[in-house]
């Protein structure tokens, strides 16, 4: 659980998870563009999410594509969904 919470504590990783949480596959290039971060920074963040077991990756030629881990325990899915919803709500309040 600590590794999951550590993965969620960084804003870029939460933003990447919010994109990935739609259930589709997303390449690093898309995440870089949408989050305005460098390839090396994005790769480091995705490594943390992968090592925490939150996302799975798949190599597609020169690209790496990420998707949420479908084998996450329902309780973990609930925690992540709640964190992402709370962050979105706070962002909307501040806008």
C-alpha positions in Angstrom: 0.0 0.0 0.0 2.8 2.4 0.8 4.2 2.1 -2.8 0.8 2.9 -4.2 0.4 6.0 -1.9 3.9 7.1 -2.8 3.1 6.8 -6.5 -0.1 8.9 -6.0 1.6 11.7 -4.1 3.2 13.4 -7.2 1.0 15.7 -9.3 2.4 14.6 -12.7 1.8 10.9 -11.9 -1.8 11.7 -10.8 -2.4 13.6 -14.0 -1.0 10.7 -16.1 -3.3 8.3 -14.2 -6.3 10.5 -14.8 -5.6 10.2 -18.5 -4.9 6.5 -18.4 -7.9 5.8 -16.1 -10.3 6.1 -19.0 -9.5 2.4 -19.8 -7.7 3.0 -23.1 -4.0 2.7 -24.0 -1.9 5.8 -24.2 1.6 6.2 -25.5 4.3 8.1 -23.8 4.3 10.7 -26.6 0.6 11.5 -25.9 1.2 11.8 -22.2 4.2 14.1 -22.8 2.2 16.3 -25.0 -0.9 16.5 -22.8 1.1 17.1 -19.6 3.8 19.3 -21.2 6.7 17.2 -19.8 9.9 15.9 -21.3 10.3 12.2 -22.4 12.7 11.4 -19.7 10.5 12.9 -17.0 7.4 11.1 -18.3 9.3 7.8 -18.5 10.5 8.2 -14.9 7.0 8.9 -13.6 5.5 6.0 -15.6 8.2 3.7 -14.2 7.0 4.6 -10.7 3.4 3.9 -11.6 4.3 0.6 -13.2 6.4 -0.5 -10.3 3.5 0.3 -8.0 1.4 -2.1 -10.1 -1.0 0.7 -11.2 -0.3 0.5 -14.9 0.9 -2.0 -17.4 3.1 -1.2 -20.4 3.4 -2.6 -23.9 6.0 -1.9 -26.5 4.7 -0.9 -29.9 7.6 -0.4 -32.3 9.5 2.6 -30.9 6.6 3.6 -28.5 5.6 2.4 -25.1 1.9 2.3 -24.5 0.4 2.3 -21.0 -3.0 1.2 -19.6 -4.4 0.8 -16.2 -3.8 -2.6 -14.6 -7.1 -4.5 -14.9 -6.0 -6.9 -12.2 -5.9 -4.3 -9.4 -7.9 -5.2 -6.3 -11.3 -3.4 -6.3 -10.4 -1.6 -3.1 -7.3 -0.1 -4.8 -9.3 0.9 -7.8 -11.8 2.6 -5.5 -8.9 4.5 -3.7 -7.4 5.7 -7.0 -10.8 6.7 -8.5 -11.6 8.7 -5.3 -8.2 10.4 -5.3 -8.6 11.4 -9.0 -12.2 12.6 -8.4 -11.2 14.6 -5.4 -8.3 16.3 -7.3 -10.7 17.1 -10.3 -13.2 18.6 -7.9 -10.6 20.8 -6.2 -9.3 22.0 -9.6 -12.8 23.0 -10.6 -13.4 24.9 -7.3 -10.2 26.8 -7.9 -11.0 27.7 -11.5 
